[in-house]
Amino acid sequence: MSAAGELAGLDDRRAAWTADAWRHVTADRLRDLITGLVDVPSPTGDEGPLAAHIADTLTTAGCPARVQRLDDRQANAWARLSGDGTGPDLMLYAPIDTLTVGEESEDLPWIGPELRDDMRPRATVHDDLVVGLGASNPKGHAACVMMAAEAIALAGVPLTGDLVAAFGAGGMPTNARPGSSRLNTGQGVGCSFLLEQGVWTDYALIAKPGWTVSWDEVGLVWFEVTVHGTHTYVGSRHRLPYDNPVARAGEVTRHLEEWFVEYAERHTSGTVAPQGIVSSIQGGWPRMAAVTPASCTLMVDLRIGPDTTPMQAKREFMAAIGALRDKNIDVGAEMVLAIPGTSTDPESWICRSATASWAAFEGREHEVIRGNSGATDANILRGRGIPTVRVGMPKVTDSLFDIDFARGMNTVSVRAMEKLTRHLIRTAVDTVTRSRAEVEGRAA
């Protein structure tokens, strides 16, 4: 697609401003940004050093930025390009914490038998590809937000509304890691704190994977499932009552894994297909294989669509658990986390602008990707009342190595970063150079 085609739909002034900003977007600069981000470890709860790196990098590039601390280890970063006050404010947002840690002590053996190079917070460059922990998700997307803000600042685009570039701690679906002094370090805590402290806008665009414009998203509820049984000794199995909760847990897991399929079919709507998994099991004494525990615990993540409340999901899940009791399995469950799914009106300004940008880049009508079950901080933004869309890069498929889940998170294409950055710039210029009345008048 030619530059002229990618500017289709913009008036002459905004096309010129966008083109001016695009000239500052280079592969070399994006490569420098992403390698800098990957090389600073930022597991959930320890994003402070990366937030400081982002703020310093943006400030040096002419985007005054600051660090917003949640505690002595965790922090957000954000920058503001001020408009003249007559237009709407827009936030370009990306989380900055990695799903895994990048250290053997916490990641092994659950991630695999060893830590591959892509699982470590150290960037390596292979031509167009940059590999390292979080290189695509979330850090490649955060680098694109940084580049977009920097390019708009360098181009001197006359803004009517403020453009905020924000980078949130604790965006991954995790509770606190061992040793944390705070229990609420994940699940969007940084994004929530950012808003609570007044970093607020009229619209938001979150950069997360998926080359499409998404306006709705699943939420999630977590359940702790306790399977009861009898504590006994292997030497007495044949002489005393025997009900092994570890064996029962296998029956419970099989039942739930089959139920998740039926649940997803019933709740698929819009662009979402909410899924569920049994993620972990805990029970018994590894040092003492001669005895069974009196109980073991399973953790469950059940995704929910925007039209399903946490309480509705809880009642459905409890009914599924109740069916196990009918089979004489002593099992109970408790909901231990809940984040509702959310949606933005597809006719809102931010959705229309981002979709028009996507269509201009592709030279065709916007393609909606359906069947999604991933959750992001977009739920925090929308839940607070900010119309929000999600736009990102596709997963790398043309690679030197097989792409599995971890490599997909940890491998990014610089060419894809250029494309996403240009999209972010075009959508931002299209939004924060208008009057509020003009934008509000474009919404249905």
C-alpha positions as CSV (number, residue, x, y, z in Angstrom):
1,M,0.0,0.0,0.0
2,S,1.4,3.4,-1.0
3,A,1.7,6.3,1.5
4,A,-1.1,8.1,-0.4
5,G,-3.3,5.0,0.0
6,E,-2.6,4.8,3.7
7,L,-3.7,8.5,4.1
8,A,-7.0,7.9,2.2
9,G,-9.9,9.4,4.0
10,L,-8.0,12.2,5.8
11,D,-8.4,15.8,4.7
12,D,-5.3,17.6,3.3
13,R,-4.2,19.2,6.5
14,R,-4.4,16.0,8.6
15,A,-2.8,13.9,5.8
16,A,0.1,16.4,5.7
17,W,0.5,16.3,9.5
18,T,0.4,12.5,9.6
19,A,2.9,12.2,6.8
20,D,5.2,14.6,8.6
21,A,5.1,12.4,11.7
22,W,5.6,9.2,9.7
23,R,8.9,10.6,8.4
24,H,10.3,10.3,12.0
25,V,9.4,6.6,12.2
26,T,12.4,4.5,11.2
27,A,13.3,0.8,11.6
28,D,16.5,1.8,13.3
29,R,14.7,3.9,15.9
30,L,12.1,1.2,16.6
31,R,14.9,-1.4,16.9
32,D,16.7,0.7,19.5
33,L,13.4,1.3,21.4
34,I,12.5,-2.4,21.6
35,T,15.9,-3.7,22.5
36,G,16.1,-1.1,25.2
37,L,12.8,-2.2,26.6
38,V,13.6,-6.0,26.5
39,D,17.0,-5.5,28.2
40,V,15.3,-4.0,31.3
41,P,13.6,-6.9,33.2
42,S,10.0,-6.1,34.2
43,P,8.2,-9.0,35.7
44,T,4.9,-8.2,37.3
45,G,5.5,-6.3,40.5
46,D,9.0,-5.1,39.5
47,E,8.3,-2.6,36.7
48,G,9.9,0.3,38.4
49,P,13.3,0.3,36.5
50,L,11.5,-0.1,33.1
51,A,9.1,2.8,33.9
52,A,12.1,5.0,34.7
53,H,13.8,3.9,31.4
54,I,10.7,4.8,29.4
55,A,10.3,8.2,31.1
56,D,13.9,9.0,30.5
57,T,13.8,7.9,26.9
58,L,10.7,9.9,26.1
59,T,11.9,13.0,27.9
60,T,15.2,12.9,26.0
61,A,13.2,12.6,22.7
62,G,11.2,15.8,23.5
63,C,8.1,14.2,25.2
64,P,8.2,15.3,28.8
65,A,7.4,12.1,30.8
66,R,7.2,11.1,34.4
67,V,7.3,8.0,36.6
68,Q,4.3,7.3,38.7
69,R,5.2,4.9,41.6
70,L,2.8,2.5,43.1
71,D,5.4,1.4,45.7
72,D,9.2,1.0,45.9
73,R,9.2,-1.7,43.2
74,Q,6.3,-1.1,40.9
75,A,5.6,2.0,38.7
76,N,3.8,3.4,35.7
77,A,5.3,5.9,33.2
78,W,3.4,8.4,31.1
79,A,3.9,11.5,28.9
80,R,1.6,14.2,27.8
81,L,1.7,16.3,24.6
82,S,-0.6,19.2,25.4
83,G,-3.2,20.6,23.0
84,D,-4.9,24.0,23.1
85,G,-7.8,22.7,25.1
86,T,-10.5,22.8,22.4
87,G,-10.3,19.1,21.4
88,P,-10.7,15.6,22.9
89,D,-7.9,14.0,24.8
90,L,-6.6,10.6,23.6
91,M,-4.6,8.0,25.5
92,L,-2.3,5.6,23.7
93,Y,-1.7,2.9,26.2
94,A,0.4,-0.3,26.6
95,P,1.2,-2.4,29.7
96,I,4.9,-3.1,30.4
97,D,5.1,-6.2,32.6
98,T,6.1,-9.7,31.3
99,L,4.0,-12.8,31.8
100,T,6.9,-14.8,33.1
101,V,10.0,-13.7,35.0
102,G,13.0,-14.8,33.0
103,E,14.7,-16.5,35.9
104,E,15.0,-20.3,36.5
105,S,14.0,-19.9,40.2
106,E,10.5,-18.8,39.3
107,D,9.8,-20.1,35.7
108,L,11.2,-23.6,35.9
109,P,9.9,-26.3,35.5
110,W,6.5,-24.9,34.6
111,I,7.5,-23.1,31.4
112,G,9.6,-26.1,30.2
113,P,12.7,-28.0,31.0
114,E,14.9,-25.0,30.5
115,L,14.8,-21.3,29.8
116,R,15.4,-20.7,26.1
117,D,17.0,-17.5,24.9
118,D,13.6,-16.0,24.0
119,M,12.5,-16.5,27.6
120,R,15.2,-14.3,29.0
121,P,15.2,-10.4,29.3
122,R,18.0,-10.0,26.8
123,A,17.3,-8.8,23.2
124,T,18.9,-10.5,20.2
125,V,18.4,-9.2,16.7
126,H,17.9,-11.5,13.7
127,D,17.5,-9.2,10.7
128,D,13.8,-8.0,10.9
129,L,13.1,-9.9,14.1
130,V,13.9,-9.0,17.7
131,V,13.8,-11.8,20.2
132,G,13.7,-11.7,24.0
133,L,11.3,-11.9,26.9
134,G,8.2,-9.9,26.1
135,A,9.6,-8.6,22.8
136,S,6.2,-8.7,21.1
137,N,3.8,-8.8,24.0
138,P,3.8,-6.3,25.6
139,K,7.1,-4.5,24.9
140,G,7.0,-4.4,21.1
141,H,3.6,-2.7,21.4
142,A,4.9,-0.3,24.1
143,A,7.7,0.6,21.8
144,C,5.2,1.5,19.1
145,V,3.3,3.8,21.5
146,M,6.6,5.5,22.4
147,M,7.6,5.9,18.8
148,A,4.1,7.4,17.9
149,A,4.3,10.0,20.7
150,E,7.9,10.9,19.8
151,A,7.1,11.2,16.1
152,I,4.1,13.5,16.7
153,A,6.2,15.6,19.0
154,L,9.0,15.9,16.6
155,A,6.7,16.8,13.7
156,G,5.2,19.6,15.7
157,V,1.6,18.6,14.9
158,P,-0.8,21.4,16.2
159,L,-2.9,19.6,18.7
160,T,-6.3,20.7,19.9
161,G,-6.6,17.9,22.5
162,D,-3.9,16.3,24.7
163,L,-2.2,13.2,23.6
164,V,-1.2,10.9,26.5
165,A,1.2,8.0,26.1
166,A,0.8,5.8,29.1
167,F,2.6,2.6,30.1
168,G,1.0,0.5,32.9
169,A,2.4,-1.8,35.5
170,G,0.7,-5.0,36.4
171,G,-1.2,-5.6,33.2
172,M,-0.7,-9.4,33.2
173,P,-3.4,-11.8,34.5
174,T,-1.5,-12.8,37.6
175,N,-1.6,-12.3,41.3
176,A,1.4,-11.3,43.4
177,R,4.7,-13.2,42.9
178,P,6.5,-14.7,45.9
179,G,8.1,-12.1,48.1
180,S,5.8,-9.2,47.2
181,S,4.7,-6.9,50.0
182,R,1.5,-6.2,48.1
183,L,-1.1,-8.7,46.9
184,N,-2.6,-6.6,44.1
185,T,0.3,-6.3,41.7
186,G,-1.4,-7.7,38.5
187,Q,-4.8,-7.7,36.9
188,G,-4.6,-4.1,35.6
189,V,-3.5,-2.5,38.9
190,G,-1.2,0.0,37.2
191,C,-3.9,1.1,34.7
192,S,-6.4,1.5,37.5
193,F,-4.0,3.6,39.6
194,L,-3.2,5.8,36.6
195,L,-6.8,6.7,36.2
196,E,-7.4,7.1,39.9
197,Q,-4.5,9.7,40.0
198,G,-6.1,11.8,37.3
199,V,-4.4,10.6,34.1
200,W,-7.7,10.5,32.3
201,T,-8.8,11.1,28.6
202,D,-11.9,11.1,26.5
203,Y,-10.8,8.1,24.4
204,A,-8.2,5.4,24.6
205,L,-6.4,3.0,22.2
206,I,-4.6,0.1,23.8
207,A,-1.8,-1.5,21.8
208,K,-1.9,-5.3,22.3
209,P,-1.6,-8.2,19.8
210,G,-4.0,-8.7,16.9
211,W,-4.0,-6.8,13.6
212,T,-7.7,-5.7,13.8
213,V,-9.7,-3.1,15.7
214,S,-11.4,-4.7,18.7
215,W,-14.1,-2.9,20.6
216,D,-15.2,-5.7,23.0
217,E,-13.3,-8.1,25.2
218,V,-13.7,-10.9,27.6
219,G,-13.4,-10.5,31.3
220,L,-12.4,-13.3,33.7
221,V,-13.4,-14.9,36.9
222,W,-11.1,-17.2,38.9
223,F,-12.3,-20.1,41.0
224,E,-10.5,-22.1,43.7
225,V,-11.9,-25.6,43.6
226,T,-11.3,-27.8,46.6
227,V,-11.6,-31.6,46.2
228,H,-12.1,-33.4,49.5
229,G,-11.0,-36.9,50.4
230,T,-9.4,-39.0,53.1
231,H,-6.0,-38.6,54.6
232,T,-4.6,-42.1,54.8
233,Y,-1.5,-44.3,54.4
234,V,-0.5,-46.5,51.5
235,G,0.0,-49.4,53.9
236,S,-3.6,-49.2,55.0
237,R,-5.3,-48.6,51.7
238,H,-6.8,-52.1,51.7
239,R,-7.8,-52.0,55.3
240,L,-9.3,-48.5,55.8
241,P,-11.8,-46.3,53.9
242,Y,-10.0,-44.9,50.9
243,D,-11.0,-41.8,49.0
244,N,-7.9,-40.1,47.3
245,P,-8.6,-36.5,46.5
246,V,-5.7,-36.4,44.0
247,A,-7.5,-39.1,42.0
248,R,-10.8,-37.4,42.4
249,A,-9.2,-34.1,41.2
250,G,-8.5,-35.9,37.9
251,E,-12.2,-36.7,37.6
252,V,-13.1,-33.1,38.4
253,T,-10.6,-31.7,35.9
254,R,-11.9,-34.0,33.1
255,H,-15.5,-32.9,33.9
256,L,-14.7,-29.2,33.8
257,E,-12.5,-29.4,30.7
258,E,-15.5,-31.0,28.9
259,W,-17.9,-28.4,30.4
260,F,-15.7,-25.5,29.2
261,V,-16.3,-26.5,25.6
262,E,-20.1,-26.4,26.0
263,Y,-19.8,-23.1,28.0
264,A,-17.8,-21.5,25.2
265,E,-20.4,-22.5,22.6
266,R,-23.2,-21.0,24.6
267,H,-21.4,-17.7,25.3
268,T,-19.8,-17.0,21.9
269,S,-21.1,-13.7,20.6
270,G,-19.8,-10.5,19.1
271,T,-16.1,-11.0,18.6
272,V,-15.6,-13.1,21.7
273,A,-15.6,-16.8,22.5
274,P,-14.9,-17.1,26.2
275,Q,-12.8,-20.1,27.2
276,G,-11.9,-21.8,30.5
277,I,-9.0,-23.9,31.8
278,V,-7.9,-25.8,34.9
279,S,-4.5,-24.2,35.4
280,S,-2.9,-25.8,38.5
281,I,-3.2,-28.4,41.2
282,Q,-1.9,-28.2,44.7
283,G,-2.1,-30.9,47.4
284,G,-0.2,-33.4,49.5
285,W,3.4,-33.6,50.7
286,P,5.9,-34.1,48.0
287,R,8.4,-35.2,50.7
288,M,6.0,-37.9,51.9
289,A,4.6,-40.0,49.0
290,A,3.4,-42.6,51.5
291,V,0.2,-40.7,52.4
292,T,-2.7,-39.0,50.7
293,P,-3.9,-35.5,51.7
294,A,-7.3,-34.7,53.0
295,S,-7.9,-32.3,50.1
296,C,-6.3,-30.8,47.0
297,T,-7.0,-27.5,45.3
298,L,-7.5,-26.7,41.6
299,M,-7.3,-23.2,40.1
300,V,-9.7,-22.3,37.3
301,D,-9.7,-19.3,34.9
302,L,-13.2,-18.9,33.3
303,R,-13.5,-16.1,30.7
304,I,-16.7,-14.1,30.5
305,G,-18.2,-12.1,27.7
306,P,-19.4,-8.5,28.1
307,D,-22.9,-9.7,28.4
308,T,-22.2,-12.1,31.3
309,T,-21.7,-10.7,34.8
310,P,-19.3,-12.3,37.3
311,M,-22.3,-13.5,39.3
312,Q,-24.0,-15.1,36.3
313,A,-20.7,-16.9,35.6
314,K,-20.4,-17.9,39.2
315,R,-23.9,-19.5,39.3
316,E,-23.2,-21.4,36.0
317,F,-19.9,-22.7,37.4
318,M,-21.4,-23.7,40.7
319,A,-24.0,-25.7,38.8
320,A,-21.3,-27.5,36.9
321,I,-19.6,-28.3,40.3
322,G,-23.0,-29.4,41.7
323,A,-23.2,-32.1,38.9
324,L,-20.0,-33.6,40.4
325,R,-21.6,-33.9,43.8
326,D,-24.3,-36.0,42.2
327,K,-21.6,-38.4,41.3
328,N,-20.6,-38.6,45.0
329,I,-17.5,-36.4,44.6
330,D,-17.0,-34.1,47.6
331,V,-16.0,-30.8,45.9
332,G,-16.6,-27.1,46.5
333,A,-15.6,-23.9,44.8
334,E,-15.1,-20.2,45.7
335,M,-14.8,-17.3,43.3
336,V,-11.6,-15.6,44.2
337,L,-11.2,-13.0,41.4
338,A,-13.6,-11.2,39.0
339,I,-13.0,-8.6,36.2
340,P,-16.0,-8.0,34.0
341,G,-15.8,-8.1,30.2
342,T,-16.5,-4.8,28.5
343,S,-17.4,-3.3,25.2
344,T,-17.3,0.1,23.4
345,D,-20.0,1.2,21.0
346,P,-18.7,0.4,17.5
347,E,-20.1,3.8,16.4
348,S,-18.0,5.7,18.9
349,W,-15.4,8.1,17.5
350,I,-12.3,6.1,18.5
351,C,-13.7,3.0,16.9
352,R,-14.6,4.7,13.7
353,S,-11.3,6.5,13.4
354,A,-9.2,3.4,14.2
355,T,-11.2,1.3,11.8
356,A,-10.9,3.9,9.0
357,S,-7.2,3.9,9.5
358,W,-7.0,0.0,9.3
359,A,-9.1,0.1,6.1
360,A,-6.8,2.7,4.6
361,F,-3.7,0.6,5.3
362,E,-5.2,-2.6,3.9
363,G,-7.1,-1.0,1.0
364,R,-10.3,-2.9,1.9
365,E,-13.1,-3.0,4.5
366,H,-12.1,-3.6,8.0
367,E,-11.9,-7.3,8.9
368,V,-13.2,-8.3,12.3
369,I,-11.4,-11.1,14.0
370,R,-13.8,-13.2,16.0
371,G,-13.5,-15.9,18.6
372,N,-11.3,-13.9,20.9
373,S,-10.7,-15.0,24.5
374,G,-7.8,-12.7,25.6
375,A,-8.3,-10.0,28.2
376,T,-6.3,-6.8,28.6
377,D,-6.3,-3.5,30.5
378,A,-8.9,-2.3,27.9
379,N,-11.4,-3.7,30.5
380,I,-10.0,-1.3,33.1
381,L,-10.2,1.7,30.8
382,R,-13.7,0.8,29.5
383,G,-14.9,-0.1,33.0
384,R,-14.1,3.4,34.1
385,G,-16.1,4.9,31.2
386,I,-13.4,5.6,28.6
387,P,-14.4,4.5,25.1
388,T,-11.5,2.2,24.1
389,V,-10.4,0.1,21.2
390,R,-7.5,-2.4,20.9
391,V,-5.2,-2.5,17.9
392,G,-1.9,-4.5,17.6
393,M,0.5,-6.5,15.5
394,P,-0.2,-10.0,14.2
395,K,1.9,-12.9,15.6
396,V,5.1,-13.6,13.8
397,T,4.8,-16.6,11.5
398,D,7.7,-16.2,9.1
399,S,10.5,-17.1,11.5
400,L,13.8,-18.8,11.9
401,F,12.2,-21.2,14.4
402,D,8.9,-22.8,15.3
403,I,6.5,-20.3,16.9
404,D,4.9,-21.7,20.0
405,F,3.0,-19.6,22.7
406,A,6.1,-18.3,24.4
407,R,8.0,-17.5,21.1
408,G,4.9,-15.7,19.9
409,M,5.0,-13.5,23.0
410,N,8.8,-13.0,22.7
411,T,9.4,-12.4,19.0
412,V,8.5,-9.2,17.1
413,S,8.9,-8.0,13.6
414,V,10.3,-4.5,13.2
415,R,8.3,-4.1,9.9
416,A,5.1,-5.0,11.8
417,M,6.1,-2.4,14.4
418,E,6.5,0.3,11.7
419,K,3.0,-0.5,10.4
420,L,1.4,-0.4,13.8
421,T,3.2,2.8,14.7
422,R,1.9,4.5,11.6
423,H,-1.6,3.3,12.4
424,L,-1.3,4.8,15.9
425,I,-0.1,8.1,14.5
426,R,-2.8,8.4,11.9
427,T,-5.5,7.6,14.5
428,A,-4.1,10.0,17.0
429,V,-3.7,12.9,14.5
430,D,-7.3,12.2,13.3
431,T,-8.5,12.6,16.9
432,V,-6.5,15.2,18.7
433,T,-6.6,17.8,16.0
434,R,-10.4,18.1,16.0
435,S,-12.8,20.0,18.2
436,R,-14.8,18.2,20.8
437,A,-18.0,19.1,19.1
438,E,-16.8,17.7,15.8
439,V,-15.8,14.4,17.4
440,E,-18.9,14.1,19.4
441,G,-21.0,14.8,16.4
442,R,-19.3,11.9,14.6
443,A,-20.5,9.4,17.2
444,A,-23.8,7.6,16.7
